[in-house]
Amino acid sequence: MSGEMIAFSVLAFVAILGGIIMLNVKKVMHMMVALVFTFLSIAGIYVLLHAEFVAVVQVLIYSGAVTILMIFGIMLTKHNDEHENRGSTLKRMGLLTSVIAFGVVMYLLVRDFPVFEQATTLQEKNTEQIGVLIYSHYVIPFELTSILLLVALVGAIILTKKDDEEDNRDE
């Protein structure tokens, strides 16, 4: 068994374990921590695939920005997780059975896949090629995306201010 296979197995196990933990914990902040572990382990899998740019984007965007946005959303909506019903033992057993069945099906599908054959040559300097492509051929869609994100941010701020003003009037 090679080092890459061991690293992949550990990262895949952490990703799956993070998903299972996220489904089974009661507190929303604990769910977010499990989600971060899942995102980080997926970034590690991208590194094993020699997709360094995608791995860095995974860490920056998903593990950082999306998780922080979710936490802010939870805090702004005044989420109260003490009154949530997590389900019966029957529901938990169904979840465990589904996870095990999914794992078995994935194993049976992947078991004969030729993973350890000779690797083909990978793209050299893939991050540089992505940057050149974005800033030469796709500069207009890139800038339009940044404008769209800015408009969404301003809209979210305006909606939050309106909610705060309505709450102050009610008091």
Chimera marker file (.cmm) of the C-alpha trace (Angstrom):
<marker_set name="trace">
<marker id="1" x="0.000" y="0.000" z="0.000" r="1" g="1" b="0" radius="0.5"/>
<marker id="2" x="1.512" y="3.312" z="-1.070" r="1" g="1" b="0" radius="0.5"/>
<marker id="3" x="1.664" y="6.535" z="0.921" r="1" g="1" b="0" radius="0.5"/>
<marker id="4" x="-0.814" y="8.180" z="-1.440" r="1" g="1" b="0" radius="0.5"/>
<marker id="5" x="-3.327" y="5.420" z="-0.801" r="1" g="1" b="0" radius="0.5"/>
<marker id="6" x="-2.908" y="5.779" z="2.966" r="1" g="1" b="0" radius="0.5"/>
<marker id="7" x="-3.299" y="9.565" z="2.739" r="1" g="1" b="0" radius="0.5"/>
<marker id="8" x="-6.367" y="9.206" z="0.521" r="1" g="1" b="0" radius="0.5"/>
<marker id="9" x="-7.906" y="6.644" z="2.882" r="1" g="1" b="0" radius="0.5"/>
<marker id="10" x="-7.384" y="8.893" z="5.903" r="1" g="1" b="0" radius="0.5"/>
<marker id="11" x="-8.744" y="11.989" z="4.121" r="1" g="1" b="0" radius="0.5"/>
<marker id="12" x="-11.741" y="10.099" z="2.746" r="1" g="1" b="0" radius="0.5"/>
<marker id="13" x="-12.471" y="8.668" z="6.201" r="1" g="1" b="0" radius="0.5"/>
<marker id="14" x="-12.314" y="12.157" z="7.762" r="1" g="1" b="0" radius="0.5"/>
<marker id="15" x="-14.612" y="13.553" z="5.052" r="1" g="1" b="0" radius="0.5"/>
<marker id="16" x="-17.182" y="10.808" z="5.561" r="1" g="1" b="0" radius="0.5"/>
<marker id="17" x="-16.876" y="10.999" z="9.350" r="1" g="1" b="0" radius="0.5"/>
<marker id="18" x="-17.396" y="14.785" z="9.210" r="1" g="1" b="0" radius="0.5"/>
<marker id="19" x="-20.594" y="14.276" z="7.210" r="1" g="1" b="0" radius="0.5"/>
<marker id="20" x="-21.875" y="11.650" z="9.629" r="1" g="1" b="0" radius="0.5"/>
<marker id="21" x="-21.048" y="13.811" z="12.650" r="1" g="1" b="0" radius="0.5"/>
<marker id="22" x="-22.757" y="16.799" z="11.026" r="1" g="1" b="0" radius="0.5"/>
<marker id="23" x="-25.942" y="14.775" z="10.642" r="1" g="1" b="0" radius="0.5"/>
<marker id="24" x="-25.915" y="13.506" z="14.221" r="1" g="1" b="0" radius="0.5"/>
<marker id="25" x="-24.884" y="16.393" z="16.486" r="1" g="1" b="0" radius="0.5"/>
<marker id="26" x="-27.493" y="18.654" z="18.046" r="1" g="1" b="0" radius="0.5"/>
<marker id="27" x="-25.797" y="22.046" z="18.183" r="1" g="1" b="0" radius="0.5"/>
<marker id="28" x="-25.541" y="24.043" z="14.973" r="1" g="1" b="0" radius="0.5"/>
<marker id="29" x="-22.032" y="25.280" z="15.735" r="1" g="1" b="0" radius="0.5"/>
<marker id="30" x="-20.845" y="21.679" z="16.143" r="1" g="1" b="0" radius="0.5"/>
<marker id="31" x="-22.379" y="20.958" z="12.738" r="1" g="1" b="0" radius="0.5"/>
<marker id="32" x="-20.315" y="23.783" z="11.284" r="1" g="1" b="0" radius="0.5"/>
<marker id="33" x="-17.087" y="22.398" z="12.778" r="1" g="1" b="0" radius="0.5"/>
<marker id="34" x="-17.846" y="18.977" z="11.269" r="1" g="1" b="0" radius="0.5"/>
<marker id="35" x="-18.525" y="20.660" z="7.928" r="1" g="1" b="0" radius="0.5"/>
<marker id="36" x="-15.162" y="22.451" z="8.094" r="1" g="1" b="0" radius="0.5"/>
<marker id="37" x="-13.396" y="19.120" z="8.682" r="1" g="1" b="0" radius="0.5"/>
<marker id="38" x="-15.179" y="17.710" z="5.644" r="1" g="1" b="0" radius="0.5"/>
<marker id="39" x="-14.189" y="20.692" z="3.492" r="1" g="1" b="0" radius="0.5"/>
<marker id="40" x="-10.549" y="20.531" z="4.613" r="1" g="1" b="0" radius="0.5"/>
<marker id="41" x="-10.278" y="16.815" z="3.947" r="1" g="1" b="0" radius="0.5"/>
<marker id="42" x="-11.716" y="17.302" z="0.465" r="1" g="1" b="0" radius="0.5"/>
<marker id="43" x="-9.063" y="19.982" z="-0.112" r="1" g="1" b="0" radius="0.5"/>
<marker id="44" x="-6.458" y="17.405" z="0.903" r="1" g="1" b="0" radius="0.5"/>
<marker id="45" x="-7.868" y="14.996" z="-1.678" r="1" g="1" b="0" radius="0.5"/>
<marker id="46" x="-7.500" y="17.732" z="-4.308" r="1" g="1" b="0" radius="0.5"/>
<marker id="47" x="-3.833" y="18.076" z="-3.328" r="1" g="1" b="0" radius="0.5"/>
<marker id="48" x="-3.388" y="14.337" z="-3.840" r="1" g="1" b="0" radius="0.5"/>
<marker id="49" x="-4.863" y="14.776" z="-7.321" r="1" g="1" b="0" radius="0.5"/>
<marker id="50" x="-2.257" y="17.500" z="-8.066" r="1" g="1" b="0" radius="0.5"/>
<marker id="51" x="-4.974" y="20.154" z="-8.322" r="1" g="1" b="0" radius="0.5"/>
<marker id="52" x="-3.315" y="22.657" z="-6.003" r="1" g="1" b="0" radius="0.5"/>
<marker id="53" x="-5.317" y="25.643" z="-7.215" r="1" g="1" b="0" radius="0.5"/>
<marker id="54" x="-8.624" y="23.878" z="-6.608" r="1" g="1" b="0" radius="0.5"/>
<marker id="55" x="-7.394" y="22.802" z="-3.154" r="1" g="1" b="0" radius="0.5"/>
<marker id="56" x="-6.506" y="26.389" z="-2.198" r="1" g="1" b="0" radius="0.5"/>
<marker id="57" x="-9.844" y="27.634" z="-3.514" r="1" g="1" b="0" radius="0.5"/>
<marker id="58" x="-11.584" y="24.898" z="-1.501" r="1" g="1" b="0" radius="0.5"/>
<marker id="59" x="-9.849" y="26.051" z="1.672" r="1" g="1" b="0" radius="0.5"/>
<marker id="60" x="-10.369" y="29.761" z="1.057" r="1" g="1" b="0" radius="0.5"/>
<marker id="61" x="-13.901" y="29.717" z="-0.288" r="1" g="1" b="0" radius="0.5"/>
<marker id="62" x="-15.602" y="26.776" z="1.393" r="1" g="1" b="0" radius="0.5"/>
<marker id="63" x="-13.676" y="26.241" z="4.608" r="1" g="1" b="0" radius="0.5"/>
<marker id="64" x="-13.319" y="29.967" z="5.175" r="1" g="1" b="0" radius="0.5"/>
<marker id="65" x="-15.874" y="32.176" z="3.511" r="1" g="1" b="0" radius="0.5"/>
<marker id="66" x="-18.901" y="29.899" z="3.177" r="1" g="1" b="0" radius="0.5"/>
<marker id="67" x="-18.535" y="28.593" z="6.716" r="1" g="1" b="0" radius="0.5"/>
<marker id="68" x="-18.257" y="32.128" z="8.116" r="1" g="1" b="0" radius="0.5"/>
<marker id="69" x="-21.303" y="33.190" z="6.090" r="1" g="1" b="0" radius="0.5"/>
<marker id="70" x="-23.268" y="30.257" z="7.486" r="1" g="1" b="0" radius="0.5"/>
<marker id="71" x="-22.245" y="31.158" z="11.027" r="1" g="1" b="0" radius="0.5"/>
<marker id="72" x="-23.272" y="34.787" z="10.457" r="1" g="1" b="0" radius="0.5"/>
<marker id="73" x="-26.581" y="33.608" z="9.018" r="1" g="1" b="0" radius="0.5"/>
<marker id="74" x="-27.193" y="31.442" z="12.065" r="1" g="1" b="0" radius="0.5"/>
<marker id="75" x="-26.308" y="34.301" z="14.410" r="1" g="1" b="0" radius="0.5"/>
<marker id="76" x="-28.451" y="36.853" z="12.525" r="1" g="1" b="0" radius="0.5"/>
<marker id="77" x="-31.522" y="34.622" z="12.498" r="1" g="1" b="0" radius="0.5"/>
<marker id="78" x="-31.258" y="34.087" z="16.254" r="1" g="1" b="0" radius="0.5"/>
<marker id="79" x="-31.358" y="30.319" z="15.779" r="1" g="1" b="0" radius="0.5"/>
<marker id="80" x="-32.432" y="28.465" z="18.912" r="1" g="1" b="0" radius="0.5"/>
<marker id="81" x="-31.409" y="24.830" z="18.725" r="1" g="1" b="0" radius="0.5"/>
<marker id="82" x="-32.598" y="23.726" z="22.146" r="1" g="1" b="0" radius="0.5"/>
<marker id="83" x="-36.128" y="22.822" z="21.022" r="1" g="1" b="0" radius="0.5"/>
<marker id="84" x="-35.178" y="20.732" z="18.004" r="1" g="1" b="0" radius="0.5"/>
<marker id="85" x="-36.373" y="17.156" z="17.842" r="1" g="1" b="0" radius="0.5"/>
<marker id="86" x="-33.573" y="14.975" z="16.475" r="1" g="1" b="0" radius="0.5"/>
<marker id="87" x="-35.694" y="11.947" z="15.708" r="1" g="1" b="0" radius="0.5"/>
<marker id="88" x="-36.235" y="8.504" z="17.101" r="1" g="1" b="0" radius="0.5"/>
<marker id="89" x="-33.930" y="5.536" z="17.366" r="1" g="1" b="0" radius="0.5"/>
<marker id="90" x="-35.645" y="4.078" z="14.309" r="1" g="1" b="0" radius="0.5"/>
<marker id="91" x="-34.696" y="7.149" z="12.302" r="1" g="1" b="0" radius="0.5"/>
<marker id="92" x="-31.083" y="6.897" z="13.484" r="1" g="1" b="0" radius="0.5"/>
<marker id="93" x="-30.947" y="3.204" z="12.553" r="1" g="1" b="0" radius="0.5"/>
<marker id="94" x="-32.307" y="4.060" z="9.098" r="1" g="1" b="0" radius="0.5"/>
<marker id="95" x="-29.611" y="6.697" z="8.718" r="1" g="1" b="0" radius="0.5"/>
<marker id="96" x="-26.893" y="4.237" z="9.776" r="1" g="1" b="0" radius="0.5"/>
<marker id="97" x="-28.238" y="1.601" z="7.388" r="1" g="1" b="0" radius="0.5"/>
<marker id="98" x="-28.297" y="4.136" z="4.544" r="1" g="1" b="0" radius="0.5"/>
<marker id="99" x="-24.711" y="5.212" z="5.203" r="1" g="1" b="0" radius="0.5"/>
<marker id="100" x="-23.486" y="1.609" z="5.309" r="1" g="1" b="0" radius="0.5"/>
<marker id="101" x="-25.435" y="0.720" z="2.138" r="1" g="1" b="0" radius="0.5"/>
<marker id="102" x="-23.983" y="3.762" z="0.356" r="1" g="1" b="0" radius="0.5"/>
<marker id="103" x="-20.472" y="2.763" z="1.439" r="1" g="1" b="0" radius="0.5"/>
<marker id="104" x="-20.945" y="-0.814" z="0.196" r="1" g="1" b="0" radius="0.5"/>
<marker id="105" x="-22.335" y="0.338" z="-3.165" r="1" g="1" b="0" radius="0.5"/>
<marker id="106" x="-19.457" y="2.797" z="-3.637" r="1" g="1" b="0" radius="0.5"/>
<marker id="107" x="-16.931" y="0.097" z="-2.729" r="1" g="1" b="0" radius="0.5"/>
<marker id="108" x="-18.437" y="-2.356" z="-5.205" r="1" g="1" b="0" radius="0.5"/>
<marker id="109" x="-18.404" y="0.261" z="-7.964" r="1" g="1" b="0" radius="0.5"/>
<marker id="110" x="-14.833" y="1.405" z="-7.323" r="1" g="1" b="0" radius="0.5"/>
<marker id="111" x="-13.209" y="-1.903" z="-6.382" r="1" g="1" b="0" radius="0.5"/>
<marker id="112" x="-12.234" y="-2.912" z="-9.934" r="1" g="1" b="0" radius="0.5"/>
<marker id="113" x="-11.446" y="0.598" z="-11.152" r="1" g="1" b="0" radius="0.5"/>
<marker id="114" x="-7.829" y="0.807" z="-12.408" r="1" g="1" b="0" radius="0.5"/>
<marker id="115" x="-6.575" y="3.444" z="-9.965" r="1" g="1" b="0" radius="0.5"/>
<marker id="116" x="-2.984" y="2.321" z="-9.641" r="1" g="1" b="0" radius="0.5"/>
<marker id="117" x="-1.999" y="2.190" z="-13.282" r="1" g="1" b="0" radius="0.5"/>
<marker id="118" x="0.805" y="4.358" z="-14.574" r="1" g="1" b="0" radius="0.5"/>
<marker id="119" x="-0.136" y="8.003" z="-14.178" r="1" g="1" b="0" radius="0.5"/>
<marker id="120" x="-0.268" y="10.144" z="-17.269" r="1" g="1" b="0" radius="0.5"/>
<marker id="121" x="1.620" y="13.398" z="-17.351" r="1" g="1" b="0" radius="0.5"/>
<marker id="122" x="-0.258" y="16.091" z="-15.538" r="1" g="1" b="0" radius="0.5"/>
<marker id="123" x="-0.534" y="19.693" z="-16.554" r="1" g="1" b="0" radius="0.5"/>
<marker id="124" x="2.531" y="21.643" z="-15.564" r="1" g="1" b="0" radius="0.5"/>
<marker id="125" x="1.921" y="25.037" z="-13.951" r="1" g="1" b="0" radius="0.5"/>
<marker id="126" x="-1.843" y="24.539" z="-13.874" r="1" g="1" b="0" radius="0.5"/>
<marker id="127" x="-2.385" y="27.526" z="-11.569" r="1" g="1" b="0" radius="0.5"/>
<marker id="128" x="-0.551" y="29.778" z="-13.996" r="1" g="1" b="0" radius="0.5"/>
<marker id="129" x="-2.595" y="28.459" z="-16.897" r="1" g="1" b="0" radius="0.5"/>
<marker id="130" x="-5.847" y="29.082" z="-15.016" r="1" g="1" b="0" radius="0.5"/>
<marker id="131" x="-4.787" y="32.658" z="-14.209" r="1" g="1" b="0" radius="0.5"/>
<marker id="132" x="-3.767" y="33.424" z="-17.792" r="1" g="1" b="0" radius="0.5"/>
<marker id="133" x="-7.014" y="31.957" z="-19.090" r="1" g="1" b="0" radius="0.5"/>
<marker id="134" x="-9.202" y="33.910" z="-16.636" r="1" g="1" b="0" radius="0.5"/>
<marker id="135" x="-7.487" y="37.253" z="-17.186" r="1" g="1" b="0" radius="0.5"/>
<marker id="136" x="-7.164" y="36.957" z="-20.959" r="1" g="1" b="0" radius="0.5"/>
<marker id="137" x="-10.150" y="35.071" z="-22.372" r="1" g="1" b="0" radius="0.5"/>
<marker id="138" x="-12.670" y="35.374" z="-19.535" r="1" g="1" b="0" radius="0.5"/>
<marker id="139" x="-11.980" y="38.805" z="-18.066" r="1" g="1" b="0" radius="0.5"/>
<marker id="140" x="-15.497" y="40.155" z="-18.776" r="1" g="1" b="0" radius="0.5"/>
<marker id="141" x="-17.378" y="37.264" z="-17.066" r="1" g="1" b="0" radius="0.5"/>
<marker id="142" x="-14.874" y="37.458" z="-14.200" r="1" g="1" b="0" radius="0.5"/>
<marker id="143" x="-15.551" y="41.168" z="-13.655" r="1" g="1" b="0" radius="0.5"/>
<marker id="144" x="-19.331" y="40.689" z="-14.046" r="1" g="1" b="0" radius="0.5"/>
<marker id="145" x="-19.172" y="38.010" z="-11.357" r="1" g="1" b="0" radius="0.5"/>
<marker id="146" x="-17.377" y="40.403" z="-9.014" r="1" g="1" b="0" radius="0.5"/>
<marker id="147" x="-20.026" y="43.073" z="-9.648" r="1" g="1" b="0" radius="0.5"/>
<marker id="148" x="-22.794" y="40.518" z="-9.001" r="1" g="1" b="0" radius="0.5"/>
<marker id="149" x="-21.178" y="39.536" z="-5.690" r="1" g="1" b="0" radius="0.5"/>
<marker id="150" x="-20.847" y="43.201" z="-4.703" r="1" g="1" b="0" radius="0.5"/>
<marker id="151" x="-24.525" y="43.848" z="-5.482" r="1" g="1" b="0" radius="0.5"/>
<marker id="152" x="-25.519" y="40.771" z="-3.441" r="1" g="1" b="0" radius="0.5"/>
<marker id="153" x="-23.432" y="42.019" z="-0.501" r="1" g="1" b="0" radius="0.5"/>
<marker id="154" x="-25.005" y="45.489" z="-0.629" r="1" g="1" b="0" radius="0.5"/>
<marker id="155" x="-28.472" y="43.924" z="-0.905" r="1" g="1" b="0" radius="0.5"/>
<marker id="156" x="-27.838" y="41.742" z="2.142" r="1" g="1" b="0" radius="0.5"/>
<marker id="157" x="-26.721" y="44.783" z="4.131" r="1" g="1" b="0" radius="0.5"/>
<marker id="158" x="-29.826" y="46.740" z="3.092" r="1" g="1" b="0" radius="0.5"/>
<marker id="159" x="-32.110" y="43.838" z="4.043" r="1" g="1" b="0" radius="0.5"/>
<marker id="160" x="-30.417" y="43.528" z="7.423" r="1" g="1" b="0" radius="0.5"/>
<marker id="161" x="-30.775" y="47.260" z="8.088" r="1" g="1" b="0" radius="0.5"/>
<marker id="162" x="-34.482" y="47.125" z="7.217" r="1" g="1" b="0" radius="0.5"/>
<marker id="163" x="-35.020" y="44.227" z="9.616" r="1" g="1" b="0" radius="0.5"/>
<marker id="164" x="-33.185" y="46.105" z="12.385" r="1" g="1" b="0" radius="0.5"/>
<marker id="165" x="-35.294" y="49.232" z="11.801" r="1" g="1" b="0" radius="0.5"/>
<marker id="166" x="-38.533" y="47.186" z="11.928" r="1" g="1" b="0" radius="0.5"/>
<marker id="167" x="-37.404" y="45.493" z="15.153" r="1" g="1" b="0" radius="0.5"/>
<marker id="168" x="-36.641" y="48.890" z="16.724" r="1" g="1" b="0" radius="0.5"/>
<marker id="169" x="-40.085" y="50.221" z="15.750" r="1" g="1" b="0" radius="0.5"/>
<marker id="170" x="-41.838" y="47.233" z="17.320" r="1" g="1" b="0" radius="0.5"/>
<marker id="171" x="-40.146" y="47.812" z="20.668" r="1" g="1" b="0" radius="0.5"/>
<link id1="1" id2="2" r="1" g="1" b="0" radius="0.2"/>
<link id1="2" id2="3" r="1" g="1" b="0" radius="0.2"/>
<link id1="3" id2="4" r="1" g="1" b="0" radius="0.2"/>
<link id1="4" id2="5" r="1" g="1" b="0" radius="0.2"/>
<link id1="5" id2="6" r="1" g="1" b="0" radius="0.2"/>
<link id1="6" id2="7" r="1" g="1" b="0" radius="0.2"/>
<link id1="7" id2="8" r="1" g="1" b="0" radius="0.2"/>
<link id1="8" id2="9" r="1" g="1" b="0" radius="0.2"/>
<link id1="9" id2="10" r="1" g="1" b="0" radius="0.2"/>
<link id1="10" id2="11" r="1" g="1" b="0" radius="0.2"/>
<link id1="11" id2="12" r="1" g="1" b="0" radius="0.2"/>
<link id1="12" id2="13" r="1" g="1" b="0" radius="0.2"/>
<link id1="13" id2="14" r="1" g="1" b="0" radius="0.2"/>
<link id1="14" id2="15" r="1" g="1" b="0" radius="0.2"/>
<link id1="15" id2="16" r="1" g="1" b="0" radius="0.2"/>
<link id1="16" id2="17" r="1" g="1" b="0" radius="0.2"/>
<link id1="17" id2="18" r="1" g="1" b="0" radius="0.2"/>
<link id1="18" id2="19" r="1" g="1" b="0" radius="0.2"/>
<link id1="19" id2="20" r="1" g="1" b="0" radius="0.2"/>
<link id1="20" id2="21" r="1" g="1" b="0" radius="0.2"/>
<link id1="21" id2="22" r="1" g="1" b="0" radius="0.2"/>
<link id1="22" id2="23" r="1" g="1" b="0" radius="0.2"/>
<link id1="23" id2="24" r="1" g="1" b="0" radius="0.2"/>
<link id1="24" id2="25" r="1" g="1" b="0" radius="0.2"/>
<link id1="25" id2="26" r="1" g="1" b="0" radius="0.2"/>
<link id1="26" id2="27" r="1" g="1" b="0" radius="0.2"/>
<link id1="27" id2="28" r="1" g="1" b="0" radius="0.2"/>
<link id1="28" id2="29" r="1" g="1" b="0" radius="0.2"/>
<link id1="29" id2="30" r="1" g="1" b="0" radius="0.2"/>
<link id1="30" id2="31" r="1" g="1" b="0" radius="0.2"/>
<link id1="31" id2="32" r="1" g="1" b="0" radius="0.2"/>
<link id1="32" id2="33" r="1" g="1" b="0" radius="0.2"/>
<link id1="33" id2="34" r="1" g="1" b="0" radius="0.2"/>
<link id1="34" id2="35" r="1" g="1" b="0" radius="0.2"/>
<link id1="35" id2="36" r="1" g="1" b="0" radius="0.2"/>
<link id1="36" id2="37" r="1" g="1" b="0" radius="0.2"/>
<link id1="37" id2="38" r="1" g="1" b="0" radius="0.2"/>
<link id1="38" id2="39" r="1" g="1" b="0" radius="0.2"/>
<link id1="39" id2="40" r="1" g="1" b="0" radius="0.2"/>
<link id1="40" id2="41" r="1" g="1" b="0" radius="0.2"/>
<link id1="41" id2="42" r="1" g="1" b="0" radius="0.2"/>
<link id1="42" id2="43" r="1" g="1" b="0" radius="0.2"/>
<link id1="43" id2="44" r="1" g="1" b="0" radius="0.2"/>
<link id1="44" id2="45" r="1" g="1" b="0" radius="0.2"/>
<link id1="45" id2="46" r="1" g="1" b="0" radius="0.2"/>
<link id1="46" id2="47" r="1" g="1" b="0" radius="0.2"/>
<link id1="47" id2="48" r="1" g="1" b="0" radius="0.2"/>
<link id1="48" id2="49" r="1" g="1" b="0" radius="0.2"/>
<link id1="49" id2="50" r="1" g="1" b="0" radius="0.2"/>
<link id1="50" id2="51" r="1" g="1" b="0" radius="0.2"/>
<link id1="51" id2="52" r="1" g="1" b="0" radius="0.2"/>
<link id1="52" id2="53" r="1" g="1" b="0" radius="0.2"/>
<link id1="53" id2="54" r="1" g="1" b="0" radius="0.2"/>
<link id1="54" id2="55" r="1" g="1" b="0" radius="0.2"/>
<link id1="55" id2="56" r="1" g="1" b="0" radius="0.2"/>
<link id1="56" id2="57" r="1" g="1" b="0" radius="0.2"/>
<link id1="57" id2="58" r="1" g="1" b="0" radius="0.2"/>
<link id1="58" id2="59" r="1" g="1" b="0" radius="0.2"/>
<link id1="59" id2="60" r="1" g="1" b="0" radius="0.2"/>
<link id1="60" id2="61" r="1" g="1" b="0" radius="0.2"/>
<link id1="61" id2="62" r="1" g="1" b="0" radius="0.2"/>
<link id1="62" id2="63" r="1" g="1" b="0" radius="0.2"/>
<link id1="63" id2="64" r="1" g="1" b="0" radius="0.2"/>
<link id1="64" id2="65" r="1" g="1" b="0" radius="0.2"/>
<link id1="65" id2="66" r="1" g="1" b="0" radius="0.2"/>
<link id1="66" id2="67" r="1" g="1" b="0" radius="0.2"/>
<link id1="67" id2="68" r="1" g="1" b="0" radius="0.2"/>
<link id1="68" id2="69" r="1" g="1" b="0" radius="0.2"/>
<link id1="69" id2="70" r="1" g="1" b="0" radius="0.2"/>
<link id1="70" id2="71" r="1" g="1" b="0" radius="0.2"/>
<link id1="71" id2="72" r="1" g="1" b="0" radius="0.2"/>
<link id1="72" id2="73" r="1" g="1" b="0" radius="0.2"/>
<link id1="73" id2="74" r="1" g="1" b="0" radius="0.2"/>
<link id1="74" id2="75" r="1" g="1" b="0" radius="0.2"/>
<link id1="75" id2="76" r="1" g="1" b="0" radius="0.2"/>
<link id1="76" id2="77" r="1" g="1" b="0" radius="0.2"/>
<link id1="77" id2="78" r="1" g="1" b="0" radius="0.2"/>
<link id1="78" id2="79" r="1" g="1" b="0" radius="0.2"/>
<link id1="79" id2="80" r="1" g="1" b="0" radius="0.2"/>
<link id1="80" id2="81" r="1" g="1" b="0" radius="0.2"/>
<link id1="81" id2="82" r="1" g="1" b="0" radius="0.2"/>
<link id1="82" id2="83" r="1" g="1" b="0" radius="0.2"/>
<link id1="83" id2="84" r="1" g="1" b="0" radius="0.2"/>
<link id1="84" id2="85" r="1" g="1" b="0" radius="0.2"/>
<link id1="85" id2="86" r="1" g="1" b="0" radius="0.2"/>
<link id1="86" id2="87" r="1" g="1" b="0" radius="0.2"/>
<link id1="87" id2="88" r="1" g="1" b="0" radius="0.2"/>
<link id1="88" id2="89" r="1" g="1" b="0" radius="0.2"/>
<link id1="89" id2="90" r="1" g="1" b="0" radius="0.2"/>
<link id1="90" id2="91" r="1" g="1" b="0" radius="0.2"/>
<link id1="91" id2="92" r="1" g="1" b="0" radius="0.2"/>
<link id1="92" id2="93" r="1" g="1" b="0" radius="0.2"/>
<link id1="93" id2="94" r="1" g="1" b="0" radius="0.2"/>
<link id1="94" id2="95" r="1" g="1" b="0" radius="0.2"/>
<link id1="95" id2="96" r="1" g="1" b="0" radius="0.2"/>
<link id1="96" id2="97" r="1" g="1" b="0" radius="0.2"/>
<link id1="97" id2="98" r="1" g="1" b="0" radius="0.2"/>
<link id1="98" id2="99" r="1" g="1" b="0" radius="0.2"/>
<link id1="99" id2="100" r="1" g="1" b="0" radius="0.2"/>
<link id1="100" id2="101" r="1" g="1" b="0" radius="0.2"/>
<link id1="101" id2="102" r="1" g="1" b="0" radius="0.2"/>
<link id1="102" id2="103" r="1" g="1" b="0" radius="0.2"/>
<link id1="103" id2="104" r="1" g="1" b="0" radius="0.2"/>
<link id1="104" id2="105" r="1" g="1" b="0" radius="0.2"/>
<link id1="105" id2="106" r="1" g="1" b="0" radius="0.2"/>
<link id1="106" id2="107" r="1" g="1" b="0" radius="0.2"/>
<link id1="107" id2="108" r="1" g="1" b="0" radius="0.2"/>
<link id1="108" id2="109" r="1" g="1" b="0" radius="0.2"/>
<link id1="109" id2="110" r="1" g="1" b="0" radius="0.2"/>
<link id1="110" id2="111" r="1" g="1" b="0" radius="0.2"/>
<link id1="111" id2="112" r="1" g="1" b="0" radius="0.2"/>
<link id1="112" id2="113" r="1" g="1" b="0" radius="0.2"/>
<link id1="113" id2="114" r="1" g="1" b="0" radius="0.2"/>
<link id1="114" id2="115" r="1" g="1" b="0" radius="0.2"/>
<link id1="115" id2="116" r="1" g="1" b="0" radius="0.2"/>
<link id1="116" id2="117" r="1" g="1" b="0" radius="0.2"/>
<link id1="117" id2="118" r="1" g="1" b="0" radius="0.2"/>
<link id1="118" id2="119" r="1" g="1" b="0" radius="0.2"/>
<link id1="119" id2="120" r="1" g="1" b="0" radius="0.2"/>
<link id1="120" id2="121" r="1" g="1" b="0" radius="0.2"/>
<link id1="121" id2="122" r="1" g="1" b="0" radius="0.2"/>
<link id1="122" id2="123" r="1" g="1" b="0" radius="0.2"/>
<link id1="123" id2="124" r="1" g="1" b="0" radius="0.2"/>
<link id1="124" id2="125" r="1" g="1" b="0" radius="0.2"/>
<link id1="125" id2="126" r="1" g="1" b="0" radius="0.2"/>
<link id1="126" id2="127" r="1" g="1" b="0" radius="0.2"/>
<link id1="127" id2="128" r="1" g="1" b="0" radius="0.2"/>
<link id1="128" id2="129" r="1" g="1" b="0" radius="0.2"/>
<link id1="129" id2="130" r="1" g="1" b="0" radius="0.2"/>
<link id1="130" id2="131" r="1" g="1" b="0" radius="0.2"/>
<link id1="131" id2="132" r="1" g="1" b="0" radius="0.2"/>
<link id1="132" id2="133" r="1" g="1" b="0" radius="0.2"/>
<link id1="133" id2="134" r="1" g="1" b="0" radius="0.2"/>
<link id1="134" id2="135" r="1" g="1" b="0" radius="0.2"/>
<link id1="135" id2="136" r="1" g="1" b="0" radius="0.2"/>
<link id1="136" id2="137" r="1" g="1" b="0" radius="0.2"/>
<link id1="137" id2="138" r="1" g="1" b="0" radius="0.2"/>
<link id1="138" id2="139" r="1" g="1" b="0" radius="0.2"/>
<link id1="139" id2="140" r="1" g="1" b="0" radius="0.2"/>
<link id1="140" id2="141" r="1" g="1" b="0" radius="0.2"/>
<link id1="141" id2="142" r="1" g="1" b="0" radius="0.2"/>
<link id1="142" id2="143" r="1" g="1" b="0" radius="0.2"/>
<link id1="143" id2="144" r="1" g="1" b="0" radius="0.2"/>
<link id1="144" id2="145" r="1" g="1" b="0" radius="0.2"/>
<link id1="145" id2="146" r="1" g="1" b="0" radius="0.2"/>
<link id1="146" id2="147" r="1" g="1" b="0" radius="0.2"/>
<link id1="147" id2="148" r="1" g="1" b="0" radius="0.2"/>
<link id1="148" id2="149" r="1" g="1" b="0" radius="0.2"/>
<link id1="149" id2="150" r="1" g="1" b="0" radius="0.2"/>
<link id1="150" id2="151" r="1" g="1" b="0" radius="0.2"/>
<link id1="151" id2="152" r="1" g="1" b="0" radius="0.2"/>
<link id1="152" id2="153" r="1" g="1" b="0" radius="0.2"/>
<link id1="153" id2="154" r="1" g="1" b="0" radius="0.2"/>
<link id1="154" id2="155" r="1" g="1" b="0" radius="0.2"/>
<link id1="155" id2="156" r="1" g="1" b="0" radius="0.2"/>
<link id1="156" id2="157" r="1" g="1" b="0" radius="0.2"/>
<link id1="157" id2="158" r="1" g="1" b="0" radius="0.2"/>
<link id1="158" id2="159" r="1" g="1" b="0" radius="0.2"/>
<link id1="159" id2="160" r="1" g="1" b="0" radius="0.2"/>
<link id1="160" id2="161" r="1" g="1" b="0" radius="0.2"/>
<link id1="161" id2="162" r="1" g="1" b="0" radius="0.2"/>
<link id1="162" id2="163" r="1" g="1" b="0" radius="0.2"/>
<link id1="163" id2="164" r="1" g="1" b="0" radius="0.2"/>
<link id1="164" id2="165" r="1" g="1" b="0" radius="0.2"/>
<link id1="165" id2="166" r="1" g="1" b="0" radius="0.2"/>
<link id1="166" id2="167" r="1" g="1" b="0" radius="0.2"/>
<link id1="167" id2="168" r="1" g="1" b="0" radius="0.2"/>
<link id1="168" id2="169" r="1" g="1" b="0" radius="0.2"/>
<link id1="169" id2="170" r="1" g="1" b="0" radius="0.2"/>
<link id1="170" id2="171" r="1" g="1" b="0" radius="0.2"/>
</marker_set>
